Amino acid sequence: MDYTLMEVGIDDAETITDITLQSYEVAFNKPFYMARDAAIRRWKAYIRKEHHPQKAKEQRVIYAAFAGTKMIGYIAGHLTERMGLESELQSIYILPEHQRRGVGTSCGFAGLRH
């Protein structure tokens, strides 16, 4: 399957949330621990740099994989001072039907190059 990677932002918060909810439920066989609306608000705050994970610096990035125009997964990360690290993975979720095809690995490498 062909897919493209690109940096995404605030306009994609709802799609990022939907991918999170779908992937989490399949992986853990239970609903995500946060309601959809709350998760959307949290992603928007993270992207706007209003929500800060522990010891996170302001610079953050989200790369998404697209099959055509449909977002099929993403990776998010930020710079940090936590545990003596320089950067930290915030989230990585790939839609279940697109897993095990190298999409997550490609997203990860895109994030590392940033």
Backbone hydrogen bonds in HBPLUS format (Angstrom, degrees):
<---DONOR---> <-ACCEPTOR-->    atom                        ^
c    i                          cat <-CA-CA->   ^        H-A-AA   ^      H-
h    n   atom  resd res      DA  || num        DHA   H-A  angle D-A-AA Bond
n    s   type  num  typ     dist DA aas  dist angle  dist       angle   num
A0004-THR N   A0066-PHE O   2.85 MM  62  5.20 150.9  1.94 143.0 151.2     1
A0066-PHE N   A0004-THR O   2.75 MM  62  5.20 154.9  1.81 152.5 160.9     2
A0006-MET N   A0064-ALA O   3.02 MM  58  5.59 151.8  2.10 151.2 160.2     3
A0064-ALA N   A0006-MET O   2.88 MM  58  5.59 168.6  1.89 155.0 156.2     4
A0008-VAL N   A0062-ILE O   2.91 MM  54  5.73 161.0  1.95 152.8 157.2     5
A0012-ASP N   A0009-GLY O   2.89 MM   3  5.63 160.2  1.93 124.6 131.3     6
A0013-ALA N   A0010-ILE O   3.20 MM   3  5.39 170.0  2.21 115.7 115.9     7
A0016-ILE N   A0012-ASP O   2.90 MM   4  6.09 164.5  1.92 162.1 167.2     8
A0017-THR N   A0013-ALA O   2.96 MM   4  6.10 157.2  2.01 143.5 149.6     9
A0018-ASP N   A0014-GLU O   2.93 MM   4  6.21 158.7  1.98 148.4 154.0    10
A0019-ILE N   A0015-THR O   2.97 MM   4  6.20 159.4  2.01 152.8 157.5    11
A0020-THR N   A0016-ILE O   2.99 MM   4  6.21 158.0  2.04 147.4 153.9    12
A0021-LEU N   A0017-THR O   2.88 MM   4  6.17 166.1  1.90 158.9 161.4    13
A0022-GLN N   A0018-ASP O   3.02 MM   4  6.15 169.2  2.03 150.5 153.4    14
A0023-SER N   A0019-ILE O   2.95 MM   4  5.96 170.0  1.96 152.9 156.2    15
A0024-TYR N   A0020-THR O   2.88 MM   4  5.85 164.6  1.91 153.5 158.4    16
A0025-GLU N   A0021-LEU O   3.13 MM   4  6.13 165.7  2.15 144.9 149.0    17
A0026-VAL N   A0022-GLN O   3.26 MM   4  6.47 160.1  2.30 147.6 152.3    18
A0027-ALA N   A0023-SER O   2.93 MM   4  6.07 166.8  1.95 153.0 157.3    19
A0028-PHE N   A0024-TYR O   2.85 MM   4  5.86 165.2  1.87 158.9 161.9    20
A0029-ASN N   A0025-GLU O   2.83 MM   4  5.09 121.1  2.18 129.9 139.7    21
A0039-ALA N   A0035-ALA O   2.91 MM   4  6.16 155.8  1.97 156.6 164.5    22
A0040-ILE N   A0036-ARG O   2.88 MM   4  6.18 155.9  1.94 155.8 162.4    23
A0041-ARG N   A0037-ASP O   3.04 MM   4  6.29 164.7  2.06 148.0 151.8    24
A0042-ARG N   A0038-ALA O   2.95 MM   4  6.15 153.5  2.02 143.7 151.4    25
A0043-TRP N   A0039-ALA O   2.90 MM   4  6.16 159.9  1.94 151.0 155.7    26
A0044-LYS N   A0040-ILE O   2.94 MM   4  6.18 165.5  1.96 156.2 160.2    27
A0045-ALA N   A0041-ARG O   2.96 MM   4  6.15 156.0  2.02 145.7 152.5    28
A0046-TYR N   A0042-ARG O   2.87 MM   4  6.12 153.0  1.94 147.8 155.5    29
A0047-ILE N   A0043-TRP O   2.88 MM   4  6.11 164.9  1.90 155.5 158.9    30
A0048-ARG N   A0044-LYS O   2.90 MM   4  6.06 155.2  1.96 146.5 153.6    31
A0050-GLU N   A0045-ALA O   2.68 MM   5  4.78 159.0  1.72 158.1 155.7    32
A0051-HIS N   A0045-ALA O   3.07 MM   6  5.00 144.5  2.20 109.1 105.9    33
A0049-LYS N   A0046-TYR O   3.11 MM   3  4.99 151.0  2.19  98.6 107.2    34
A0056-ALA N   A0053-PRO O   2.95 MM   3  5.38 156.4  2.01 144.1 138.3    35
A0081-GLU N   A0055-LYS O   2.96 MM  26  5.44 148.0  2.07 144.1 154.3    36
A0057-LYS N   A0079-LEU O   2.79 MM  22  5.21 174.1  1.79 131.1 133.2    37
A0079-LEU N   A0059-GLN O   3.08 MM  20  5.87 159.8  2.12 158.4 160.9    38
A0061-VAL N   A0077-GLY O   2.89 MM  16  5.60 157.8  1.94 157.0 161.5    39
A0077-GLY N   A0061-VAL O   2.97 MM  16  5.60 156.1  2.03 158.3 165.4    40
A0063-TYR N   A0075-ILE O   2.93 MM  12  5.43 152.3  2.00 157.9 164.7    41
A0075-ILE N   A0063-TYR O   2.84 MM  12  5.43 148.7  1.93 156.3 165.8    42
A0065-ALA N   A0073-GLY O   2.88 MM   8  5.29 159.8  1.92 135.1 140.3    43
A0072-ILE N   A0065-ALA O   2.79 MM   7  5.66 167.9  1.81 152.5 156.5    44
A0067-ALA N   A0070-LYS O   2.89 MM   3  5.36 156.6  1.94 158.3 157.4    45
A0070-LYS N   A0067-ALA O   3.21 MM   3  5.36 156.9  2.26 128.0 124.8    46
A0095-LEU N   A0072-ILE O   2.79 MM  23  5.50 174.6  1.79 158.8 160.3    47
A0074-TYR N   A0093-TYR O   2.85 MM  19  5.70 152.5  1.93 156.5 165.4    48
A0093-TYR N   A0074-TYR O   3.10 MM  19  5.70 152.0  2.18 150.1 158.6    49
A0076-ALA N   A0091-SER O   2.82 MM  15  5.19 158.6  1.86 154.9 155.7    50
A0090-GLN N   A0076-ALA O   2.71 MM  14  5.25 152.4  1.79 135.3 141.7    51
A0091-SER N   A0076-ALA O   3.21 MM  15  5.19 156.9  2.27 129.4 133.3    52
A0078-HIS N   A0088-GLU O   3.05 MM  10  5.59 155.0  2.11 153.2 160.7    53
A0088-GLU N   A0078-HIS O   2.83 MM  10  5.59 149.2  1.93 160.9 171.3    54
A0080-THR N   A0086-GLU O   3.00 MM   6  5.37 159.3  2.04 118.4 121.8    55
A0085-LEU N   A0082-ARG O   2.92 MM   3  5.76 166.8  1.94 130.8 134.8    56
A0098-HIS N   A0095-LEU O   2.83 MM   3  5.48 162.0  1.86 126.9 133.1    57
A0099-GLN N   A0096-PRO O   3.26 MM   3  5.27 168.4  2.27 107.0 110.5    58
A0106-SER N   A0102-GLY O   3.01 MM   4  6.16 161.0  2.04 146.9 152.0    59
A0107-CYS N   A0103-VAL O   2.93 MM   4  6.22 158.8  1.98 152.3 158.5    60
A0108-GLY N   A0104-GLY O   2.89 MM   4  6.08 157.4  1.94 147.3 153.8    61
A0109-PHE N   A0105-THR O   2.97 MM   4  6.29 157.1  2.02 152.4 157.6    62
A0110-ALA N   A0106-SER O   3.01 MM   4  6.23 153.0  2.08 146.6 154.1    63
A0111-GLY N   A0107-CYS O   2.98 MM   4  6.28 157.6  2.03 151.6 157.2    64
A0112-LEU N   A0108-GLY O   2.97 MM   4  6.26 150.7  2.06 146.0 154.3    65
A0113-ARG N   A0109-PHE O   3.04 MM   4  6.22 150.8  2.13 145.9 152.7    66
A0114-HIS N   A0111-GLY O   3.24 MM   3  5.23 137.5  2.43  94.5 106.0    67
